[in-house]
Amino acid sequence: MNLGDNKSENYFKGRGAQFNPHNRFEKKDYVKEHDEGIDEWEEEDHKTSFIFGKSKSIVNKVDSPDVGMAYSLNPYQGCEHGCTYCYARNAHEYWGFSAGLDFERKIIVKTDAPALFKKFLEKKSWDASTISLSGNTDCYQPAERKFRITRQLLEIALEYRQPIGMITKNALILRDSDILTEMAKLNLCMVYVSINSLNEKLRQKMEPRTTTAKQRLKIVEDLSKAGIPMGVMVAPLVPGLSDHEIPAILKTIASCGATAAGYTIVRLNGAIGGIFEDWLRKNYPDRFEKVWHMIQSCHGGNVNDSRFGERMRGDGNIAQMIRDNFKLHCRLNHLNEKRTELDSSLFKVPQAQLRLF
């Protein structure tokens, strides 16, 4: 069965994950084993809901050497974009939810993020290192249109002259181009857009509630013209599904004004392995074995590799061919020729006495 049209009665349109895998932290699990059961099975509501709670902190130190950031800030936990491969899914289990459908429809909104951000920036020990928005989940996911937490964070960053790095796959970022332009004039921001395919049919299946590739290219073009340094993460590449698009993607983003590019190879850690396997079997049954084995070949026979230095780029022949192809086309399109260094010397805490009035 080819689900290009998602014709299965059990396929949830607009969602990436198609089920809720068991939360490894929960002792009990409830499953539907027999349709003919006497008691009626209560199906869950598949609409998105928002959960509000207080956080102890909002800026997190990142110890991994693979992700290119020292500190991250995430105003939302869970993400309605529904990307099937998202590594942030596993973190939803710590909140008592599943990494599957729960991750996409139960969104934790950190309304206290702006206040916590100010409190963090006013620590005497803070050295104004770059803080990355969306280190875990997209700060411009659909919830941001309603709650506007990311915009508040950017306003604070501009006020304090705090350098910010961002990555998103949502065109909602264009709403905040006014703040980003002012920050760019002071060399306080750089924006990355995530584009792992230019194929709209693949995007609709793998990233069901995200902005189209065409709109993401518009982000790159518009923000670049506004003087904002732009990069693109071609991530994650899925061997056998999207890795062949590397030349076209890099040529296109360069023509739109991007000056930097990076990539990762898909890794399916924790609950994501089962979620992605189920998705791949349902959407690409004719290619499942080929794609699955190619992913395994990039991770030593597994679909996940936790080793620093290897887990994001993979190893083996296929991973090496992807690496060589990416480097070649970055060079041909003059990408990554110059590294953008944001300015932390302008950082300042607004005068305390002014806050008394």
Secondary structure, DSSP 8 states (H G I E B T S, - for coil): --GGG---TT--TT-S--S----TT-S-------TT-SS-------S-EEEE---S-SEEE---TTSS-SEEE-SEES-TT--TT-GGGGGGGGGTS-SSHHHHHEEEE-TTHHHHHHHHHT-TT-----EEETSSS-TTSTHHHHH-HHHHHHHHHHHHT--EEEEES-GGGGGGHHHHHHHHHTT-EEEEEE-S-S-HHHHHHHSTTS--HHHHHHHHHHHHHTT--EEEEEEEE-TTTTGGGHHHHHHHHHHTT--EEEEEE----TTHHHHHHHHHHHH-TTTHHHHHHHHHHTTTTSS----TTTTTT--SHHHHHHHHHHHHHHHHTT-SSS------TT-----GGGGG-
